[in-house]
């Protein structure tokens, strides 16, 4: 295996992209490691304590193999073994968007830093939720190729459980702004704008710095959180989909 280090500009935090294989097909994992266990909230797993958070990329041909042959658990076990991490202390997301196209944005306010790490694919299943008809990701045993927006939000601030939960709203609003600014249309109905994809996920990672209880739009931390997420989602979409755009505010 080989790896490429990524600078997040956050204390006691290491990030890298690790290149490994499953069934002789290259996969990639963006992995963030912490010196001390962190409190995290994952839309896949809920609240947990984690030493690692990550975003794993498998290419389309591997997606087809895994889902047609019900090999998802075997795959996850191999990924965790390759990385040398324990599932109990790891929060992992999964994507079909190449993690080499990850966008990372960090901004500070006083002693507080907020970092957004985003991968984003929107071509195949962008949707306007509640408007587009729900699509089952498995049809007659076949897995549909899907796009995904995965967001890992890290901060050195100590977020209360309420602030971590509220972060999901702030992050989601910021993601939707990005899609609106780039005029990303629903994959199912081009007449309407997309609000996300059907498989988006978020991880929020709290730190040990100043205590924060509120991250809504009336709070400076909420403002910064929205700014870094909006910028990172836009850039990730442009990189993944090879689009050209000058709306990068």
C-alpha positions, 0 to 999 in steps of 0.5 A: 500500500502507498499513501499521500499525506493531506494537511488539514491544519488541525492540531493532533490530527493526521490525514492521508489518502491510502491506496490499497486493493480488493479483488485486484481492483484499486480502492482508496481511503481518505483516513483521518487519525486522532491522538486522542479519541474523539466524539463523533456523530455519523449519519450512518452510525449515530453517536460514537467515540472514534480514533479514526474517521474516513471516506472509502472509495470503490470504483463502479466495477467493484460496486457492481461486484459487491452488491450483486454478490452480497460481498459488502461485509467481506469488503468492509472487513478487508478495508478495516484490516488493510487500514489497521483500524478497529471498526468499533473505534472508526467512523467510515463513509463509502462513496463512488466519488474518487477521493483523489478529488476531495476538497478540503477547506479550513477557516478559523475564528479566534481559537476555533478552527473548522475544516470540511472534507468533501467528496461529491458525485452528482451525475447519476442520482441527484434528486430533489427530495420529496419531489422526485419519486424514491428509487430503491438502490437495489432492483432485481438484484442489480445495484444502480450506479450512484453519486454521493456527497460525503461530508466530514466536518472537523473542529477543535471546538468542543461541541455539545451533543445538541450542537453536533446534531444541529450541525447536520442542519447547518451542513445540509443547508450549506450543501443545498446552497452549493447545488443551487449556485452550481445549478445542479439539476435532478437526475430524474427531472431536469426541470427542478434543482437538486437538493442532494443525492439519495445517498449523502452522508455526514460525519461531525467530529468534535474537539477539546477546545472552547465549548460550543452549544449552538451552530445555527445561522445566528452564531459565528461558528455556524456561519463559518461552518456553512462557508467551509461546507459550501465552498468545499462541496462546490469544489468537490463537484467541479473536480469530480464531474470535471465541470468548469465554474467560477462560483466558488464563494 
